[in-house]
Amino acid sequence: MTYFGSFTGMITMIQDLSTGNEQTSGCYKLMTVVDKCGNIVNFVVTPETYIVDHEMLAIGDCVIGFYDANAPVPAIYPPQYEAVVMAKTSPYKNVKVDYFDSQLISSDGTLKLNISPCTKIILYNGQIFNDNIENRNLIVIYGPTTRSIPAQTTPYKIIVMCK
């Protein structure tokens, strides 16, 4: 099971990241994100990074970046993580990337999903996912939640992470 960490803040810089390979030149970006407390994280955005709603990210955007918390990272400051998922933040849209069990409760126990016929369930490539979403890593886009523990929500969209 993959454990996902996250970091939320404003993009202050975007630059191309060289990989030393001509074929991937311009395909990798380094995004510097600063939170409200002044903490800084660099996200490496790769061609495999899922950008929620395929929105263009720009300097000044408030974003949340998710990364594999078990993946090795260089011992540098600021920390540099390979982004698995990036999303613009919004007061009307929440994003959670996590493993959801057989009861559709997140691994940290903070969110329970209630699926409705209106919940769009898709793959990374936008195709409809017709199998069971239990016991999988999911990208969940949702709005309001209950004040219970765990909070419950009916997601707008779920992207199944098949990797």
N, C-alpha and C positions, 0 to 999 in steps of 0.2 A: 504494500500500500504506500502510495506517495503522500508525503506530508507537504502541503503547500504553505509557504509563508507569503505575506503581502506587505506592501508599503504604499502609502497614499501621500500624494503631494502634488506640487506644480512642476511642470517641465520647464527647466531653465536653460537647457542646452540640448541640441540634437546635432550629432556629427556622424559622418560616415566612419565606419570601423573597418580598417584594413585587415584582411585575413591572409594576405600574402599569395592569394590565388586569383589570377586574372578572371576566371570564370565567375567568381563570387564578388568581384569588385562592385561596390555600391549596394550590395544586397544586405549588408549588416549595418545597423545603426547603434550608436551609443547615446542613450537618453539619460540626462542628469535630472533627477527628481528631488525636490527639497520640500520637506514637510513644514507644518506651522511652527515647529520648535527649532527649525534650522538644521535638522538632521538631513544628510545627503545620502542618496543611493544612486549608483549608475546601473541602468538596465541595458543589457545587450539584447536588442530586438533583432531576431533572426527571421529568415523566410518562413520558419515553422511556428513563430509566435502567433497565437490567435488574437486578433484585434476585434473586440466585441463590436458588432454591427459594422465592421469594416470601416470604421470612422478614421479619417486622417488625423493623426496626432501632431500637434504643433506646439511651439514654445508658448507658454502661458496657459496651456490646458491643465486642468486639475485631473489627475489620473490615479488609478490604482493598478499596481503591477503585482502579478503573482509569479512565484518562482518555486522550484523544487527545493525545499529546505534541507533535503538530505544530499543534494548534489555538492560536490567539492567546489569551493570558491577560492580565488586568490586572496592571500592575506595582505590586503592593501586597504588604504583609506582613500576615498570613501569605498564602502563595500560595492562589489560589482557582481550582479546576478544575471543569469540568462533568463529573460522573461518568457514564461510559458503562456501567460495571458496578460493582455493590457486592455484597460477600458477607461473611457472618460467617465468621471464621476458626475452625478446628478442627484438633486434632492428627490427625484421621482423614480430613480432607477438604482437598484442595488445589485452588486455582482458578488457571487461567492464561488470559489473554486475549491472543491473538496471531494473526499470520498463519501458517498452516501450508502448506508447499509440497507438491509432487507426491509427496514421500516421507513426508508428514505430520510433518515436522520444523519446529519453531517457527523464526521469523525470527532469534531470537538464538542458535539452535543448541543450546539446553539441554534440549529435550524432544522425544522421538519418540513418536508415538501408535501403539499396536497395537490395532486395532479388533477386538472380539469380537462374537459374536451377541448378547451381553448388553448391549453398549453402547447406551444409549438416545440416539438422534440426533434432535433436535427443532429447531423454529423458536422464535423469541421468544415466539410466542403459544401454545406448547405442542403444536402440531401436528407430526406425524411428517414428517421430511425424508427424501425418497427418492432424492435426487440424489447426486452425487459431492461429498465434503467437501474434496477436495484443492484447493490454491491458493485458500483462503478464510480470512477472519477467523473465528475460533472462540472460544467460551467453553468451556473444558474443565474438568470437575470430575473429579478423580481421587484415588486413594489412594497406595499405595506405589509407588516407582519403583526401577529398577535403579541400581547405582552406576556405570554406564558413562557414556561421553560420546558422544553425548547420553544423558541418562537416558531410560529407556523405561518406559512405563506403559500399562496397559489402562484407559482412562477408564470411569467409571461413566456419565457423561452428557456429551454435547456439544450445545451450542446454537449453531446456525449463524447468523452475523450477516449478513443479506442486504443491509444498507445499504451 
